[in-house]
Structures are given as structure tokens and as C-alpha cells.
């Protein structure tokens, strides 16, 4: 990948992130300008969003562990919720395609990604060692993820921006005076 292609991919991914945050329908925005030219297919774009989620979750885990290093499971739960609150559109897309993959390849990829995330949660929470993560981590991590989801509601999408410019507002105020 060239330097220009790398930056172009980043620009398109930022627009995808903005779009899923705005729409909040759990769907990949494949019709968005530049997406089909930049990402091979739905799985490629989903992989980029999965990486964004994983990176955000890891950052939140580190922050939570710094804030409350003695309660590991609570730190893992708070980290999951904080990441979901920051990028709820991404979380909804990942949840949708984990439940409704478009093909077998996506189903396998999502099962693997979900299992790895759950193993990470189990290890971070101190419920399994990294040596036992493959054997028990996904099951225990699923319990931690369920605790994080329990009673947690993703934030509402932001209200559409009013495109009225400041100058237009000032004119309206002057006319009303």
C-alpha cells in the first residue's frame, strides 16, 4: 500500500465512522463514496471497524486499570461500556454482523473476533491466565461481556446539525428586534 493509498483509506474510514455514528442502523455504509474503491468487500470494511473497536477497547482497558487496579473485573466492564459509548455506531455494526453475517467467511471471522475479545476480557479481569485463555477465556469473557451489556444503553445518536450559519442567525435576530 502506497503512502497516498494509506491516507486515502484513512480518510474513507473516518467518513465511514462518521456515517455509522450518524445512522446508527448497524449496517455497513457500502454505498458511501470511496468505500467500494478502498475496501475489497464488506468483510474488509468490517475488519477495519473491528480493529477500530479493539484498539478503542484496549485503550479503555488500560485507562480503567490505571484508575482502579484492584477491581479487575469491574475495570473490564467499565472499559467495555466506555468504548461502546464512544463509538456506539461501530458497536452496533459489529453486533449486527456477528448475528447476521453475509456469508460463511464473515461468520467465521466474526466468531474468531468475538472469541478473541472475550478472551481478552477474561484475562484482563483476572478470571483466566493467558495460558488458559484459549480453553476457557471465550466462555468466561462472554460472562463479563454480558455483565457489561446488562442494563447498559448505548447513547442516542447526535441530533442533526442545523446548517444555519451564524450570520443568518444574526440577521434573523436583527429582523426580530
N, C-alpha and C positions, 0 to 999 in steps of 0.2 A: 504494500500500500504506500503510495507516494505521500509526501507531506501535505500536498493540496487535497488529496483524497481523504486523508485523515481528518483534516479540518472541515472538509465538506460533510463528512459523516457526522462529525460532532455537531455541526450546525443543524443538520437534519434531525439528529437525535434530540437536540434541545427543542426543536419545533414539535417533535413527537411528544416529548414530555409535557410541553405546554398544552398540546391538544388533548392528551389523556387527562390532564388535570382539569381542563375546561369541560370536557364532555362527560367524564365520569360514567361511562356506559360499559366499561370492561372490554371494549373492542379495540383491536389494533387499528390505528388510522392508516391503513394501507393506501387510501386514496389521496393522502396528503402529498402535496407537491414534493418531489425528490425522494420519497420513500422507496418506491419500486426501483429507482435507478441506483439507490445507495445500498439497500438491503436485498439480498438474494430472494428472500421469501418471508413468510410470516414467522417461521422458526428463527431466522437470522435476527429479525427485529425483536422477537420475544426474548432471545438470548441476550441482546443488548439491554433490554429492560430488566431482565433477571440479574444481570451484572450490576446495574444501577441499584437495584433493591439490595443485593448482597453487600455492596460497598456501603450503602447508607446504614444498613443494619449493623455491620461490623463497626462503623464509626460510633453509632449509638451505644453499642455494647461497651466499647472502650470508655466512653464518657460515663455511662452508668456505673461501670466497675470502679471508676475513679471516685465517683460520688458516694457509692455505697458498697465498699469492697467486702463486707461481711455477709451480706444477704444476696448471694449469687443468683438464686432463682428469681427473686424479685427484680434484680438488675436486668436479667434476661427478658422478663415480662415487660418491664418498663421500656427497655430498648426496642423491643418489637413494636410496642404501641407508638413510641416516638417516631420510629421510622415510618410506620403506616400513616401517622398523622402528617408527616412532612411530604410524603409522596403517595397520597391515597389513590390517585388515578392509576399509578403503576401497580399498587397492591391489588386493585380491582381487576386490572388486565391479567395479572398473574393468576389470581384466583379463578377468573373466568376460564382461562385456557388450561388450567390444571384440571378443572371439572369438565371442560368441553374442548378437548384438543381437536384440531382439524384433521389430524391423521395419526397413524401409529408412531411415526418418528417423533412427532411433537409430544405424544403421550409418554413415550419413553424418556424424552428429555425432561419433561416436567416432573415425572416421578423421581428421576435422579436429582433434580434441583431441589425439590421439596424434601427428599430424604437427607440431602447434604445440609440444608438449612436446619432441619430438625436435629441432626447430629450435632451441629454447631451449638444450638440452643442447649442441648443436653450437656455437652462438655462445659460450656460457659457456666451453666447453673450448678456445676459440680456434681451432677447426678450420675455421670459415667466418666470414665477416664478416656483419654484419646485412644488408648489401646483397645477399649471395648466399644468405641463409637459405632463401628460397622455392625456389630451384633445387636446392640440394644439402643443405640442412640436415636434412631428414627422413631421408635416407639415412645421412648421417654420424651424426646423432643416434641412429639405430637401432643403429649400431655401439657407441656409447657406452652406450646403454641395455642392450644385450646384455652388455657388459662389466660393468655394474653388477649385472645379474641372475646372471651366471656365478658359480656357487659360493655365491651368497647364498641363505640360507634365512630366510624370514620367521619372526619369533619365534612360539613356541607361544602359543595363547590362554591367558589367565589361568585359573587353577583356579577353579571355582565357589566363591563365598564361603560360608563356613559361617555360618549365621544364628544360631548360638548366641550369646546375649548374655553379657557379662562376668559378670553376676550369676549366670546359670546355671552358668558355669564355676566360679565361686567356691563355689557350693552343692555341685557335684559334687566339688570338691577337699576341702571340709569333710567331706562324707559319707565320702570315701575315707580320711580321716585317723583 
